[in-house]
Amino acid sequence: MNVIIIDYGAGNIKSIQFAFKRLGIDAVLSNNIDEIKAADKVIFPGVGEASSAMKMLQESGLDKVIPMLKQPVLGICLGMQLMCNHSEEGNTKGLGIFNVEIKKFSKAVKVPQMGWNVIYNLKSSLFTDVQEKDFMYLVHSFYAENCKEAIATTDYEIEYASALQKDNFYGTQFHPEKSSKAGEQILKNFLNL
């Protein structure tokens, strides 16, 4: 299976590659548009700040390519947030795949949310053999508002969408590649989509 991890300078790519290696898949890093379009599955990672990450996507033309992809695409953390309409982080216009806004947690809670938290209201084949209230690993200061595209929910000060799906596009706020057995199961499920 041809799995491409989009390499645009804002990724936590090594841990994702290792996670797929454990599943017997050599995921390839690429920013080549033809390779990305030809992949069986695409991972859109992201670590860092939204506006600078979006700028890197625009400079490489990937901002136009990603929304047109037809195969299953999984956005992780900032990758998922960039797939939404808009982020309060750096007042960033997103790719508009998911019709949802990215907001900042209030000062009432410790920001970033860092560590393990549960996911529930699971609503997708992405979560086959994953249990309600399984723990996932998160590191983020911004969140996707709860919306009709939410396929998992997490509670941190408020309930927010910790995973999204629309057509062939999936997104997780948590890091499946760092989330033990349940996270590995999600990656396995993604490969089986």
N, C-alpha and C positions, 0 to 999 in steps of 0.2 A: 504494500500500500504506500502511495506517495503522499506523505504528510509534510507540508511546508509550514515553517514558523516564519512569519513576516519579520524581516530584519530591517528596522528603520531607525535604530539608534536609541530606542526607549524600551528595551525589553529586559526581562529577567530570564534570559533565554536558556542558560545552562541548566537550571533546575527543571525546566520544561523538557529539554532534550533528554536529561537523565530519566525523567519519569516515563517518557515514551520508550526509552531503551529498555527499562524494566519490563515493558509490555512487548518487547521484541520488535519495536519499530525504530528505524533510523530516521528521525525527523530532521529535515534539511532546513538550514537557515537560508533565506533568500529575500532579496528585494527586487528580483527580476520579475517584471510584470507577466511575461509569457509563462515562466515557471509557476508563478502563483495561480494564474488562470488555469493551468493544466493539472494542478494538484487534485488529488482525491479529497483531501481534507486540508483546511487552512486554520492555523492558530494565529490569532492577532493578540500578542502579549502587550504589556505596557507597565512601565514603572517610571515614576517621575511626575512632571508637572504638565497639565493638560495643554496649555497654549503652546509650549515649546514642542511637545510631542506632535500636536496638530501641524505645526509649521514644518516639521520634518516630513510628515506624510505629504503635505502639499508640495514641498520641494521635489519629492520623488515621483509625484503624480499618483501615489497610492490612494490619496483621498478620493480620486475619481474611480479607481479600480475596485476597491473593497466593496462599495455598495452594489456593484454590478455582478459580483461573484455568484455562481449558481450552485456550487458544492457546499456542503456543511462548513460553516465558519464559526470558530469559537473565540470570542473576545474574553480576555482574562484581565481582571482588575482595571487599570486605566484603559486597556483595550476595549473593554465593555463600555466604559464611560464615554469614550470617544465615538462609540457607535450610536450614542443618544443625540437628542436635538441640540442641547446646550449644556455647558457646565459653568457653574459659578466660579470655578477655579480659572483665574486669568480671563474671565468673561469670554469663554471659548465656544465658538459655534462648532457643533459636532457633525458627524456624518449623516445624522437624521434617519438612521435605519430603525432605531427604536424611538417611538413617540413619547419621550419622557425627558424630564429635566434632571440634571445632577446638582444637588444642593450640598452645602457644607453643614456638618454637624454643629450644633450650638456649643457655646462655651460651658454649658451645663454638664457636659461629659468630657472625659479625657480623650483628646484628639492627638494623634490618630487612634482609632480603634485598632488595637494591635493584639493579636492572639487568637484564641479559639472561641467560636460562638456557634450556636446551632442554626440549622436551616430547617424550615417547615413549610407547610402548604405546597408540597412538591407536586408539580403538574406536568411532567414531560418524560418521554422515554430516556432523556438524558439522566434521569434519576432511577432507572431500573435497578433493583437490588440495593438501593440506598434507602436508609430508614428516615422517617420523620424524626427530627431532632438530632440527626447525626451532626457531629462537630466538624467545622471547616476552619481553616486558617485564614485570617483576614489582617490586612494592614491598609487602612484608608482613612482619609479625613473627609471625603465627599461620598455621597450615596445617591443611588437612583431612587426617585420617589416611587411609592407603590403605584402600580398601573396595570392595565389589562394585559400587558405583555409579560408581567411577572410570572415566573414559574417556580420561584422559591422566595421565601420571606425570612428576614432576620430582624431581631429586635435589639436596638442599641439606642436608647433614649426614645426612639420612635420605631415603628415598623417600617422597613424599607424593602425594596426589591433586591434580593441578593443574587438572583439569576433572572435572565430575560430570554425570551424567544420570540422570533417573528420569522415565519417561513424557514429558510435554511440557515438563518442567523441565530446564534446562541451567545449568551454572555454570562459570565460568573464574576461577581465582585470578589469572591474568595479565590484562593489559589488552590485549585485541585491538585496541582503538582506538589504541594506542600501539606496536603491534608490526609496523609496516612491512607489506610485501606479504602475509606469511603471516597476520597478524592481520586484514587487510582481507578475505582469502579466507574466514576464519572468519565474519566478519560477513555476507559475501555468502551463505555456506552457511546461516547462520541465517535469512536472509531467504527462502531457498528451501525451508526445512523445511515 
